[in-house]
Amino acid sequence: MKKILFIITILLSAVILIACEPKVDINPPIETTDLRLENPRNDIYYQIFIRSFADSNGDGIGDFNGVTNNLDYLEDLGITAIWMLPFNDTDNDFGSHHGYRIKDYYNVNSEYGTMEDLENLISEANKRNIRVMMDLVINHTSDTHPWYIDAKNNTNSEFRDYYIWTSENNAFESFSGGMKDLNLNNEKVVEEIKNIIEYWINKGITGFRYDAAKHFFIGDPNSNPAVMTVKTHQFIRELQLHARSINEDVYFLGEVFEYDYNFYKDYYIGLDSLFDFYTAREIWQRVGSGNDKRLFVSNLERAYATYRPYNRDYAPSIFISNHDLDRVASMSEFGGLNALNKLKLAASVTLTLPGSTHIYYGEELGMKGIRYEGLQTDQGTVYDQYRRSPFLWGEQSKMTTWLNPYAESHSTKSVLEQSSDENSLLNHYKALIDIRKNNPALMYGNYFKAWKDNTSFLQGYVRHYEFEDINQTILVIHNMTDSQRIVDLADETVLYGDLEIKPYGTLILELDSNLIANYINE
């Protein structure tokens, strides 16, 4: 009997032990690759002019806290990174409101708030997985910068050789208006710039946009254009390598304001991306004006092919307007009865091309604004201020009022109005951003081939991305006309749109990656 009781006791103990054992999941969750970490150069950027975006304290001027308070809007839109126009300490008079006359690289514009406000903005953006890029203005400083003031007043100043002097009391300017070019041949200046970059990386900045990159050595009296170009490429590569030693994922974007794509390729040696003015003009001409639509995709394919030999991971920055251009909704190419549909198509194009998409604040609303050549208004003389006019929230508490309404600057429907309209431009942007983010062939990589059946009516391209066990191929087809077009592609998976493509509409299909050769001409 004792033996039987012993056996029963042992069995009961085993049952209890098994019951107390932590459960082993026989179907553990599949580990998924974070493609964003694998592709730190690919984002959907939102370009913010802080002064015009959102006011948090009622003084009429946008500020850091205004951006922070509205990160939910950007997150809802689908933005993964923001690029803020210059926020360093600057001259704040009405004529130099843009922020490119830097007085102090290590401090912020007091009209936008404090350093603590900026740090909080960066922290809150990080919580939403939104990267933050700053405008790095190193071609020149303001003539009110302490370096320049000391150098001008004292020919023996330690900062005298920080600038390129055209006379004893005046230094070279690439851009007029008190913006004095730095002497980038001076190693002390280069070391100072490295320190500036390191300072802001340590503040949480993950990217830098080089303003006026092609002007870096333009004031050097001893350099011809060829030498100047080589110096520029060596200089930006040196800065990139220094930054990579601090944060290997730091991002460098260059502004080379040229419409010929051949100007860009060498810059990819030291830059992760360049603003693609060539692609922007192609969109204006082919989508907006409708000129030679049949050349659209083949032109883009030829341009992108020139970048690859210089950087196989090239990631062009695609845009259709910015702070230096008339807003796309104000361009004559996008006027007329089909204006809204053309703006939607332009958005569909920018959000399905390789690289990073850049959306200028208010572009998703169709905001308008142009440059005026010295127009006299109740606020004085205006030039490009209305390219950077207040964002239209539709909520007075958020609106900035530093610039009074003029012409069509406040004529566009606001965020509040467009949010509830399923056919609005704002909701179109949200839909295309969602499609891009959820399809690696659109979001990452730079494979781009023309669809073999392109015509003057339909322009398409194949996008492909492959990494480890991820393999996706997508065909994007745009209707470039004001008439409905039908395509015979019933066996493919429709991700967006319809096989009966509406006027200026877009169709996005997922393809069998093994059959990619069936859709392109090799």
TITI-432373 format. One line per 10 residues: their letters; for each residue x, y, z of C-alpha. Coordinates in steps of 0.1 Angstrom, whole numbers, plus 5000, padded with zeros to 4 digits. Example, Ala and Ser with C-alpha at 12.3 -4.5 7.8 and 13.67 -1.06 7.14 Angstrom:
2
as> 5123/4955/5078 | 5137/4989/5071
//
This chain:
522
mkkilfiiti> 5000/5000/5000 | 5029/5024/5009 | 5044/5017/4976 | 5012/5025/4958 | 5008/5057/4978 | 5044/5067/4970 | 5038/5062/4932 | 5006/5083/4934 | 5025/5110/4952 | 5052/5111/4926
llsaviliac> 5026/5113/4898 | 5007/5141/4915 | 5040/5160/4920 | 5048/5156/4884 | 5014/5169/4873 | 5018/5200/4896 | 5053/5207/4883 | 5042/5204/4847 | 5013/5228/4855 | 5037/5253/4870
epkvdinppi> 5061/5252/4841 | 5061/5283/4820 | 5042/5276/4787 | 5064/5272/4756 | 5049/5288/4725 | 5051/5262/4699 | 5044/5290/4673 | 5066/5319/4684 | 5061/5352/4666 | 5080/5355/4634
ettdlrlenp> 5108/5380/4637 | 5103/5407/4611 | 5131/5429/4597 | 5128/5466/4604 | 5134/5479/4569 | 5135/5514/4581 | 5166/5507/4602 | 5181/5489/4572 | 5174/5519/4550 | 5181/5551/4570
rndiyyqifi> 5183/5572/4539 | 5147/5567/4528 | 5120/5588/4544 | 5090/5608/4537 | 5100/5644/4547 | 5079/5673/4556 | 5096/5706/4550 | 5087/5732/4577 | 5092/5769/4578 | 5088/5773/4615
rsfadsngdg> 5078/5809/4614 | 5047/5800/4593 | 5037/5766/4606 | 5020/5769/4640 | 5020/5795/4668 | 5019/5782/4704 | 5020/5814/4724 | 4998/5839/4705 | 5026/5862/4693 | 5018/5855/4657
igdfngvtnn> 5051/5838/4650 | 5054/5800/4646 | 5077/5783/4670 | 5092/5750/4682 | 5064/5743/4705 | 5039/5749/4677 | 5056/5721/4657 | 5057/5699/4688 | 5020/5704/4695 | 5012/5694/4660
ldyledlgit> 5033/5663/4656 | 5001/5643/4657 | 4990/5660/4625 | 5023/5650/4608 | 5021/5614/4622 | 4985/5611/4609 | 4996/5623/4575 | 5023/5596/4575 | 5054/5617/4577 | 5086/5598/4588
aiwmlpfndt> 5110/5628/4590 | 5109/5666/4591 | 5133/5691/4577 | 5131/5725/4594 | 5144/5756/4576 | 5171/5774/4595 | 5165/5778/4632 | 5199/5791/4643 | 5202/5825/4658 | 5197/5849/4629
dndfgshhgy> 5187/5884/4618 | 5150/5886/4623 | 5140/5918/4604 | 5111/5914/4578 | 5135/5913/4549 | 5156/5885/4562 | 5128/5864/4578 | 5141/5833/4560 | 5168/5825/4585 | 5198/5821/4562
rikdyynvns> 5218/5850/4578 | 5233/5830/4607 | 5246/5849/4637 | 5253/5819/4660 | 5256/5783/4649 | 5253/5770/4685 | 5221/5788/4695 | 5186/5791/4683 | 5164/5819/4670 | 5148/5833/4701
eygtmedlen> 5116/5841/4682 | 5111/5803/4678 | 5117/5795/4715 | 5145/5782/4736 | 5171/5754/4732 | 5150/5734/4757 | 5120/5738/4734 | 5139/5725/4705 | 5153/5696/4725 | 5117/5687/4736
liseankrni> 5106/5688/4699 | 5133/5664/4689 | 5125/5641/4718 | 5088/5641/4710 | 5095/5635/4674 | 5117/5605/4683 | 5088/5590/4703 | 5068/5590/4671 | 5098/5575/4651 | 5101/5608/4632
rvmmdlvinh> 5136/5619/4623 | 5147/5655/4624 | 5169/5672/4598 | 5182/5708/4601 | 5193/5733/4575 | 5230/5736/4577 | 5241/5770/4564 | 5279/5769/4560 | 5284/5787/4527 | 5282/5820/4545
tsdthpwyid> 5274/5838/4578 | 5256/5870/4584 | 5276/5902/4584 | 5264/5905/4620 | 5281/5873/4631 | 5308/5880/4657 | 5334/5863/4635 | 5328/5888/4607 | 5324/5919/4629 | 5358/5911/4646
aknntnsefr> 5375/5903/4613 | 5362/5935/4596 | 5372/5958/4625 | 5407/5942/4629 | 5429/5931/4600 | 5449/5911/4626 | 5418/5893/4639 | 5420/5855/4644 | 5389/5854/4622 | 5402/5875/4594
dyyiwtsenn> 5410/5844/4573 | 5375/5830/4580 | 5363/5851/4550 | 5374/5859/4514 | 5381/5897/4513 | 5374/5917/4482 | 5387/5949/4498 | 5400/5958/4533 | 5365/5963/4546 | 5343/5940/4526
afesfsggmk> 5341/5902/4520 | 5328/5882/4491 | 5291/5874/4489 | 5276/5846/4468 | 5242/5860/4478 | 5237/5897/4484 | 5222/5911/4515 | 5248/5908/4541 | 5256/5870/4537 | 5294/5867/4537
dlnlnnekvv> 5310/5836/4522 | 5332/5815/4546 | 5367/5806/4534 | 5364/5769/4533 | 5401/5766/4523 | 5409/5775/4559 | 5413/5744/4580 | 5402/5762/4611 | 5368/5770/4594 | 5365/5733/4584
eeikniieyw> 5372/5722/4620 | 5346/5747/4632 | 5320/5732/4608 | 5329/5697/4621 | 5323/5709/4656 | 5290/5724/4646 | 5278/5691/4630 | 5289/5672/4661 | 5272/5696/4684 | 5238/5691/4666
inkgitgfry> 5242/5654/4663 | 5246/5653/4701 | 5213/5673/4703 | 5195/5645/4684 | 5196/5659/4649 | 5198/5629/4624 | 5203/5648/4591 | 5217/5679/4576 | 5206/5697/4545 | 5235/5717/4529
daakhffigd> 5223/5750/4517 | 5239/5763/4484 | 5263/5733/4481 | 5275/5743/4446 | 5286/5777/4459 | 5310/5764/4486 | 5342/5774/4469 | 5328/5799/4443 | 5345/5829/4459 | 5380/5813/4458
pnsnpavmtv> 5400/5836/4434 | 5425/5808/4428 | 5401/5782/4417 | 5387/5776/4382 | 5353/5758/4380 | 5368/5723/4376 | 5391/5728/4407 | 5362/5743/4426 | 5341/5713/4419 | 5367/5688/4430
kthqfirelq> 5373/5708/4462 | 5336/5707/4470 | 5333/5670/4466 | 5364/5664/4488 | 5350/5688/4514 | 5316/5673/4517 | 5331/5638/4518 | 5354/5648/4547 | 5324/5662/4566 | 5304/5630/4559
lharsinedv> 5332/5607/4572 | 5335/5628/4603 | 5298/5627/4610 | 5297/5589/4604 | 5323/5585/4631 | 5297/5599/4655 | 5265/5584/4641 | 5268/5560/4612 | 5232/5567/4601 | 5235/5605/4599
yflgevfeyd> 5220/5618/4566 | 5234/5644/4543 | 5213/5661/4517 | 5226/5687/4492 | 5210/5716/4474 | 5226/5719/4440 | 5202/5742/4422 | 5205/5730/4387 | 5180/5714/4363 | 5206/5693/4344
ynfykdyyig> 5209/5660/4362 | 5245/5657/4350 | 5255/5682/4377 | 5243/5659/4405 | 5262/5627/4399 | 5297/5636/4414 | 5280/5650/4445 | 5267/5615/4454 | 5303/5606/4463 | 5299/5626/4495
ldslfdfyta> 5262/5630/4499 | 5234/5605/4506 | 5209/5625/4485 | 5204/5656/4464 | 5173/5676/4456 | 5163/5664/4421 | 5154/5696/4403 | 5155/5678/4370 | 5127/5654/4382 | 5107/5683/4395
reiwqrvgsg> 5108/5701/4362 | 5098/5669/4344 | 5068/5667/4366 | 5059/5703/4359 | 5063/5699/4322 | 5048/5664/4316 | 5021/5662/4343 | 5013/5699/4345 | 5017/5712/4310 | 5013/5679/4293
ndkrlfvsnl> 5043/5684/4270 | 5058/5653/4253 | 5042/5630/4279 | 5056/5599/4262 | 5092/5610/4273 | 5084/5613/4310 | 5095/5579/4324 | 5123/5573/4299 | 5138/5607/4308 | 5137/5598/4345
erayatyrpy> 5152/5564/4339 | 5181/5579/4320 | 5187/5605/4348 | 5186/5579/4376 | 5210/5556/4357 | 5237/5583/4358 | 5237/5584/4396 | 5242/5547/4403 | 5279/5545/4392 | 5288/5571/4418
nrdyapsifi> 5267/5557/4446 | 5248/5524/4441 | 5226/5534/4471 | 5217/5567/4456 | 5184/5581/4470 | 5172/5612/4451 | 5151/5637/4471 | 5119/5641/4451 | 5099/5673/4454 | 5076/5695/4433
snhdldrvas> 5080/5728/4452 | 5100/5744/4480 | 5107/5777/4498 | 5127/5790/4469 | 5101/5783/4442 | 5065/5794/4435 | 5041/5769/4451 | 5031/5742/4426 | 4994/5751/4430 | 5002/5786/4418
msefgglnal> 5021/5774/4387 | 5003/5780/4354 | 5010/5744/4345 | 4986/5733/4372 | 4958/5757/4366 | 4925/5753/4348 | 4896/5729/4352 | 4919/5699/4359 | 4940/5717/4385 | 4930/5694/4415
nklklaasvt> 4934/5662/4395 | 4968/5673/4382 | 4979/5682/4417 | 4968/5647/4428 | 4987/5631/4400 | 5019/5651/4408 | 5015/5638/4444 | 5011/5602/4431 | 5043/5605/4411 | 5064/5620/4439
ltlpgsthiy> 5052/5593/4463 | 5060/5564/4440 | 5095/5574/4427 | 5128/5561/4442 | 5145/5579/4471 | 5129/5602/4497 | 5098/5622/4490 | 5098/5659/4503 | 5065/5676/4509 | 5066/5714/4514
ygeelgmkgi> 5043/5724/4542 | 5009/5732/4529 | 5016/5714/4496 | 4992/5686/4508 | 4965/5713/4509 | 4973/5729/4476 | 4984/5761/4492 | 4993/5789/4468 | 5020/5815/4469 | 5044/5833/4445
ryeglqtdqg> 5074/5856/4445 | 5067/5894/4441 | 5095/5915/4428 | 5096/5943/4453 | 5058/5947/4457 | 5048/5974/4481 | 5022/5963/4507 | 5010/5974/4541 | 5039/5954/4556 | 5065/5971/4534
tvydqyrrsp> 5083/5956/4504 | 5078/5919/4497 | 5097/5895/4476 | 5095/5858/4484 | 5075/5860/4517 | 5044/5847/4501 | 5061/5815/4490 | 5064/5809/4528 | 5030/5822/4540 | 5011/5809/4571
flwgeqskmt> 4999/5773/4571 | 4961/5771/4569 | 4949/5751/4599 | 4914/5764/4600 | 4918/5769/4637 | 4926/5805/4646 | 4945/5794/4678 | 4972/5777/4657 | 4975/5802/4629 | 5005/5824/4625
twlnpyaesh> 4999/5861/4617 | 5033/5875/4610 | 5024/5879/4573 | 4991/5894/4563 | 4969/5877/4537 | 4976/5889/4502 | 4961/5877/4468 | 4956/5839/4470 | 4979/5833/4500 | 4949/5823/4522
stksvleqss> 4925/5811/4495 | 4930/5773/4499 | 4907/5751/4520 | 4922/5745/4554 | 4932/5713/4572 | 4899/5714/4591 | 4879/5717/4558 | 4898/5691/4539 | 4900/5665/4566 | 4863/5657/4563
densllnhyk> 4863/5656/4525 | 4873/5622/4512 | 4881/5636/4478 | 4904/5663/4491 | 4940/5667/4481 | 4950/5662/4518 | 4933/5628/4519 | 4949/5619/4486 | 4983/5625/4501 | 4974/5604/4531
alidirknnp> 4963/5575/4509 | 4995/5576/4487 | 5018/5580/4517 | 5001/5549/4533 | 5006/5529/4501 | 5043/5539/4499 | 5050/5531/4536 | 5034/5497/4534 | 5052/5485/4502 | 5090/5482/4504
almygnyfka> 5093/5483/4466 | 5080/5519/4467 | 5096/5530/4500 | 5131/5515/4497 | 5157/5508/4471 | 5162/5525/4438 | 5152/5500/4411 | 5134/5519/4384 | 5126/5506/4349 | 5102/5519/4323
wkdntsflqg> 5071/5498/4317 | 5073/5483/4282 | 5038/5494/4272 | 5043/5532/4278 | 5024/5555/4255 | 5016/5592/4253 | 4985/5584/4274 | 4999/5560/4300 | 5033/5563/4316 | 5044/5535/4339
yvrhyefedi> 5074/5521/4357 | 5085/5490/4376 | 5098/5493/4411 | 5116/5464/4429 | 5131/5458/4463 | 5148/5427/4477 | 5164/5422/4511 | 5169/5388/4528 | 5135/5371/4525 | 5116/5402/4513
nqtilvihnm> 5111/5404/4476 | 5085/5427/4461 | 5079/5441/4426 | 5054/5468/4418 | 5041/5484/4386 | 5029/5520/4388 | 5009/5534/4359 | 4998/5570/4356 | 4971/5583/4333 | 4985/5615/4319
tdsqrivdla> 4953/5626/4302 | 4919/5640/4310 | 4901/5608/4297 | 4896/5574/4313 | 4921/5547/4301 | 4917/5510/4305 | 4946/5485/4309 | 4945/5447/4304 | 4963/5435/4335 | 4937/5414/4352
detvlygdle> 4961/5388/4366 | 4980/5412/4387 | 4971/5423/4423 | 4957/5458/4425 | 4970/5477/4454 | 4956/5511/4445 | 4933/5524/4419 | 4914/5506/4392 | 4921/5489/4358 | 4898/5516/4344
ikpygtlile> 4922/5544/4353 | 4903/5577/4358 | 4916/5609/4343 | 4949/5619/4358 | 4946/5588/4380 | 4971/5562/4391 | 4971/5524/4392 | 4995/5505/4414 | 4998/5467/4409 | 5019/5441/4427
ldsnlianyi> 5037/5417/4403 | 5052/5383/4405 | 5089/5391/4410 | 5099/5361/4388 | 5081/5376/4359 | 5096/5411/4361 | 5112/5407/4326 | 5077/5405/4311 | 5070/5441/4320 | 5102/5459/4310
ne> 5124/5463/4279 | 5160/5451/4284
//
